[in-house]
Amino acid sequence: MICKSFAALLAIVTVVTTSIALPSAANEVRFTSDAGKPSAFREKLARQRGETLPPYQGVPLAGFLSRPKGDGPFPAIVILHGCGGLGPRLKDDVAGRLVSQGYVVLVVDSFATRQMKSTCATTERDVVFTISDRVYDAYGALDFLSKEPFVDANRVALMGFSAGGVTALTATKSGGVEQLQDKKFKAAIAYYPTCSETDGEATVPTLIMTGELDDWGPPAKCRQRLANLSEKGSEIRLIVYPGAFHDFDVPAAKPGTVYFGHRLEYSAFATAQANKDVDSFLRQELRN
């Protein structure tokens, strides 16, 4: 009797499991950075002035594309890694969680095709240059997604972690590269970025999340940026998690970890709360 009941239960579980539309595994894709690509507006302006724009040559990039089952079109998220390069956490764990909620996710690898491993130890000048390049990587990813029939090109968010978070903020600040692009992001999310007090207004609704004790991306700089804002730009929401350090959502960051002179530490509380805050933000900005 027990064996028969167990067999029946197993059959039910099997039916239920196979009927759920599971997300597809991440596929490696190739696309091109939007570096220096003139927008339609710039091309028109050049023609009016009788000027000739230089030939566009983007940088070949690799990425990992994950999507829900179904035809869509689905809202999508472009993810940018930190200065240490792309690891399995973003393309597997983070992307998997977002795909399970109905988002297409493209995780950009900005280093592989450039034969780079890390920019964490570079000079400040080199970091600025790298961020500038990666802004165009983000728009190349947006252009790639916009051509996919299962993506709603009008509902794509940009999400970055650490240096990738800095890139996300730079890519969506007023007066920056964003104004030269034909395709626009709908929203931006930055995990523990180093904020610039002078970045000014945002062109899209923006969520910044950082730890109270982060000494790599101090919350004070983010607060200063917000203090300098007018009411002309999109809303920037800053959330500071009490007692949290840099990389608060990285399980491998054990207590006492020091990386390039900065303390890293995982916080289960901050991670769980950040997941809730991101989910709420994305529902508001991409599901409308």
N, C-alpha and C positions, 0 to 999 in steps of 0.2 A: 504493500500500500504506500509506504514511504517512498520507495523507488519510483512508483508510477507518478506520485505527486511531484517528485523532483523532476522527472522527465517532462511532465506537463509544464511545470514552471519554466524549465529550460527552453522549451519550445516557444513559450510566450515571450521570454526575454529575447530569443533569437529573432522572432518576428519584429518586435519593437525596435531592436537595434538596427536591423537591416532596413527598416522603413524610415529611419532618421536620415536626413540629407546631410551627410558629413562633409566638412570642407575638404578641398583637394590639397595634396601635399604641395609644398613650395617648389616652383619650377625656376631654374636659372634662366634669366632672359638677358638680352643684350640691347642696349639703346645708346643714344648719344647725348652727351651733355649739351645744354643750350648755351654754352659759353660764347658770349659775344654775338649770338644770333640776333640780327636786327628784327625788330617787330614790324608789323605791317605799317604802323604809324611812322617809324623811322625810315622805312623804305619810301613811303609816300613823301615825307619831308625832304629826303635826299633827291628824289626826282624833281620836286618843285624848285630845289636850289641848283639843279643841274649837276649834282655830285654823284660820284660812284662809290658805293660802299664796298669795302674789302670783301673778298670771298669768305663765306662762313665755313669754318672747320671746327666742328664740335669734338669733344674728347670721347672716345669709346668707353662705355661703362658696362659693368655687370650689376645685376640685381636679382632679387628673389621674389617671385610673384606668387601670392597665395590668394585664393578666392573661394567664396561660398559656392555650393552647388546651386545650379539654376541659371536662368538666362539673364537675370538682372533687368535693367541696369542697377548696379549697387553703388552706394557711396564708397569712397576709397580713401586710403591714407598712404602717404609717402613717408617712410621712416629713414632717418639719418643717424648713423652711428657716431660714437665719440672719437676722441683723438687716438685711442688704442686700436682702432680698426673694428671690423665686423666679426662678431662671434655668434655662436649658435643661439644665444639667449634671445636676441632680437628677431632673427629670422625664423626661429622655431617657437619659442615660448610666447614672446610678446605678440608676434604676428598671428600665432595660432589663437590666442585669446581674442584678438580683435576680429579675426575671420569668423570665429564661432558666433560673433554677435552680428554678422551680416555685412562686414566691410571687406572690400578687396584691399589687399596690402601689398605694397611694393617696397621692399627693403633695399636701399641703394648701397652698393659697395663702392665707395669713392677711392679706395686705395689699390685694389687688385690690379686693375688695368694700368694704373700709374706706377706699379711696382713699388708701392709704399707699404710700410708696416705700421708706422706710428708717426704722429706729429706732436706727441706730448712733450718732447724735449726740444722742440724747435724754438727759435727766437721769436720775439713778439712780432717782428716784421713778417717772418715766414708764416706765423699763425694767421695774421690778417690776410695774407695772400691766399693761404689755403681756404679760409672761410669764404673769400670772394669766389674762388673756383667752385666751392661746394654749393654756393647759392645757385650757380648755373646748373650744377648736377641736379638740384631739386626741380628746377624748371624743365630740364630734359626728361626727368621722370614723369612730371605732370603731362608733358606733351605725349610721352609714350602711352600713359594710361588713357589719355583723352581719345586715343584712336581705337581703343578696345570697345567693342559693342556692348560688353557686359558691365562697363563703367559709366556712371553718370558724371560726365566731365564738369558739371556745374556743382558737384558736391565732393570735392577732394580736399582733404586736410593735410597739413604738413606737420610732422612730429619729429623732434630731434632730442637726442640725449647728450648732455654735457656739451662738447664742442659742436655736436649736431644740433643741440638746442640753440646755441649761439647762431648757427647758420639759419635755423628756422626763423629766429627773430630778425636777423639781418635781411632775409629774403622777403619779409613782409612788413618792413618799416617804410614809412612814408618818405618819398623822395629818393628811394633806392631803385634797385633793379626792377622791382615789381611794376613800376609805372611804364616800363618799356616792353612788358610782356603782353602777348595777345591773350594767353590763357592765365587765369588767376586761381590761386588757392582760395578756398572758402573759409578756412580757419587755420590757426597755428597753435601747436602745443610744444612747450620747451621744458624738458626735465633738467633740473639743476644746471642752468646755463650760467655763464659769467655775463651778467647784464652790463650794458653800456648806459651810463647816465644820460648820454647825449643822443641816444638813438631816436628820441622823439616819438611821434605818433605811430600807431599801427594801422595798417590798411585793412586788416581783417580781425575779427574777434580772436583774442589770444589768451591762452592759459599758461602761466608760468608756475612751476612747482619746484620748490627747493627746500633744503633742510635748514633748520634754525642754526645748526652748528657747522654748516658748510663753509670751509675756509678756501675752497677753490672757486666757488661761485657764490660769494657772500650775499645774503639776502639784502643787505643794506644798499648795494648798488641797484638792485631791482626796485627797491622802495624809492630810491632817488629818481630813477627814470619815471616812475609813476607820479612822483611829486612834481615833475617838470611838465607833465602833460596838460594840454588844453582840452577842450571838449569837442574838438574837431575830428579826431580820429576814432577808430573803433575801440571798443572796450578792451582793456588789458586787465585780466584778473590774476592776482598774485596770491598763491597759497604757500605758507611757510609751515612745515611740519615740525612740531616741538621735539627737541632732542635728536633730530635726524642729521646725518652727515651726508657728504657727497656719495653718489652711487647707492642711495638708500634702498633702491629696488633690485640690487644685484646680490643674490644669495652667496656668491663666492667672496664677497667683501666681508671677511670675518672681522670681529672686533680687534682693534689694534693695527689693522692694515694701513700702511703708509705707502703712497704712490707718488713719486716725484715731489715729495715733501708735503703732500696733502693727505689728510686722514679720510679713509673710505670705510663705510660700515653699513651693512645691511640692517634694515629695520622692517620687521614684519608688519608693524602697525602702520608706518608711513606708506609702505607698499600697498597694503589693502586699502587705505584711505585714498591714495593717489589713483588706484584703479577705479574706485567709485567716482572720484572727481572727474577723471577722464571720460568715463562712461556717460556721466551726466552732461558734460560739456559737448561731447560728440552728438548725443541725442538732440540737444538743443540746436546745435549749429549745422548738422548734416542731415537730420531727419525731418526738418521743416519742409 
